[in-house]
Structures are given as structure tokens and as C-alpha cells.
Amino acid sequence: MNNVPNSADSMLKAVPVEFQDTATVGGGCFWCTEAQYQLLDGVLFVKSGYSGGHIKNPAYREVCNGTTGHAEVIQVIYDNRKLTYEDILEAFFTSHDPTQLNRQGNDVGTQYRSAIFYHNAEQQRIANDIITRLDASGAYSQPIVTEVTAFTAFYPAEDYHQNYFNQNGDEPYCQFVVAPKVDKFKKVFKDKLKH
């Protein structure tokens, strides 16, 4: 895996491969989703990057122009003894507004779309079932517009995007956008956070 920090590398090595699963999701700016998923007990590693487009190895500027077809995503490796794929998607639907098409708040463009890139048929089934259930329950005032698409490739974002909130928490975007989402996430998942 590219650029795995030492602490994440030791976490990955501590969990046998047969208990590691991967999820790839996009819920707006990857700085926000990365910071939230890093808090969950059972998440071994989170990497920001790009998926769902038609250009190999896209750069951030290209993705921001909206011409590559990629979404900003995170790829999560988790311990399936502590978290299920349902747990991962529960966090996903809490971490952003899945009823906003091609945007999250002031971040506008197809790169900010709500997307689940499933790695197998079981993930696809679970994602579609959860969306159907949430829509039927009236959990949101508008229909969910989350794209559910087969995973094809993940391209890691540039190094400066990795672990962004933890390294740049004093920046205005982090203070006004990321921090409130992290605080809300902590309250919702207080029983599932790392200690």
C-alpha cells in the first residue's frame, strides 16, 4: 500500500489479512470523511484518493476541474471482527448528506458526489438494501441520490491530502467545515470510537 504511515502499518500487520475488508466511499470533501472514519474502532487505515473516473492517476487539480469523472473518496481498511460493512455504511450515511446531488454544502461539482464503490456483490446488495430502507423510512426529507457503482480503481491523492485534518486542524476550512462534522460524528458514534 502506498504511503502507509508507520502506525497504520503496524495496525494492518496486527490484524490477519482474512479479517481485513476494504470499503471505498465518497461523501464530499475527502478531508471530512477521512477525519471521521479515522475515529472508528476497527478502522485500520484510511486513505484519501479518487475513484469512478476515466483518467488514470489523476491529479487533484484535474479532479477539481470536474473533467476526469472521478469522485473524491476514501478507501477504508477495517477489521471485520469489529466492524461490519453495514457499520461502515452507517458511518457513511451519517458523515454527509446523501440527498445532495454533486455537492456537499459549498463544495460543488461531480467530484463531491455521494458514491459507494462496491468491491463485491455482497457489498452491492447491502448498499442497495440500506438505501431502500432509508428512503422508505423517511430518514431524509429528500430521496437519496448516492451512486452505487462497481469499484474499478483507486488512485491515492497527493501526500498533502493524507491525514489532512489532523495535520491542518487550525486552517479555516478545517475549523468551519471539518471540525463540526467530526464533532457530530463523535456524538453519534460515541460507543464505536477508538479509545
N, C-alpha and C positions, 0 to 999 in steps of 0.2 A: 504494500500500500504506500502511496506517495506521501511524503512529509508527515508521517505518523509521529506525533510528539512522544517523548520517552514515557510519560505517564500513561498515555493511551496504549503505547506499545506493550507496556507491562500488563495493563488490564486485558488486552487481547490475548497475550500469552498465558494469562492466568485462567482463561476460560477455554476448555477444549473446543475445537472447531465445530464438533457436532452440536454444540449448544449455542453457536453463533448464527444469527439470522441478519439479513440486510433489508432495509426499507429505504425507498427513495421518494421523497415528497417535496412539493413546492408550495409554500404558503406565503407568497410575497417576498419581501427582502430576506435573503438568507442570513443576514446578521441577526435578525429577530428569531427565526426558527432555530438556528444553531444554538443561541443562548438559552432558549427554553429547553430543548431536548438534552442539553448537557447536564441539566439538573436532575434528570430521572434516574433513579436507582435501577441498574440493569443496563443502562446505555453505556457501552464500552467505548464508543468512538463516534464522533460526528464530524463530517467534512462538508464544507460548502462547495458548491460547484454548479454545473449546468447540465441539463438533460432535455430531451424532447425536440431537439432541433435537427437541422440538416447539414450543419457545418462541423467538421472535425476540429477538435482543440480550439474552441472559440475563445477570444479574449473578452474581458469584461466590457470594454468599450463597444465591441461588436454586438454583444448581447444587449447592452443598453440601447443601442440603435433600433432594436426590435426586428432586425432583418435576418437573424440566424434561426429563428424559430425556437430557440432554447428558453427554458424557464430557469430562474434562479431556484436551486433546490438544495436540500441537504441529503447526504447519504448517511444513514444511521446503522451502525453495527450494534446489536444488542444481544444480551444473554436471554435466550428464550425460556430459561428456567425462572427468570424473574419478571419478564415482560412478555406479553403475547402480541401478535400483530394487531389485535383489537385494541390493546393498550396504546400501541404506537399511533393508531388512527384516532383514538380518543384524544390523545395529546394534539394530534394534527388538527382536528376539528375545533379544539379549544384555542389553539395558538393563533388562529386568524379567522377572517370572515369568509366562509366558503360560498357566500351568495354574491360576492362582488366579482364581476367578470373583468378579467385582465387588469386588476388593480388591487391594492390594499391601501386604503387611506389615500395619502397624497402620492404614493408610488404608483404610477400609471404606465401600463404597457403590457404586452403579451408576456414579457419576461417575468411579470409579477403574478401570473395566473395561478389559480388554485389547481394543483395537479398531484395525482398519485400515479407513480410509475411502478406497476406491479411486476414482481420478479417471477411469479408462477401463477398457475390457475387458482390456487387456494387464496392467494393474496387478492386476486381479481374478484373472486366470489365474496370475500369478506368486505372489501371496499364497496362493492355494489350493494351488498346487503345493508351495510351501515348507512349509506346514503339514502336508500329506500326507507329505512326505519326512521332516520332523522327527518326526512321530508314528510313522512306520514304523521309523525308525532307533533309537527308544528314547532319544532325546536327553534326554527328561524322564521322570520316573517316573510322571507322570500325563498324561492326554490334554490337548492344547492346547485352551483354551476361547476363544481370540481370535475376536471378532466380525469378520467381513469384510462390509462394507456399502458401498453406493454413497455417495459423497460428495454431500452436498446443499448444505451451508452451513458456513462457518467464521466464528465470532464471536470477535474478539480479546478476550483477557482484559484486565482493568484494567491501567493502566500499571505499577502497583507489582509486578505479577506478571512483567513482562518482564525478562529478563536477571537473574533473581532470585538465583541462586546467586553470580554474580559480584559482585553488589552487596550481598549479605547473608550472605556466607560464614561469618561469626562467630556467626550465630544458631544456637541448639541444634539445630533441625531440620536445618539445613544441615550442621552438624558431624557429627551422628549418623546421618542418613539419606542426604542427597545426597552428601556427600564420599566415603563408602565406595563408592557406586555409580560415581562419577566415577573413583575410583582403579582399580576393577576394569575399567571400560571402557577406560581408558588402557592397561592391560596387554594386554587382548585385541586392541585396535586400534592397537597401537604403530606399525605400519607405515603406517597411514592417517590419522595425526593431522596437524593443521596445525603448521607449524614456528614 
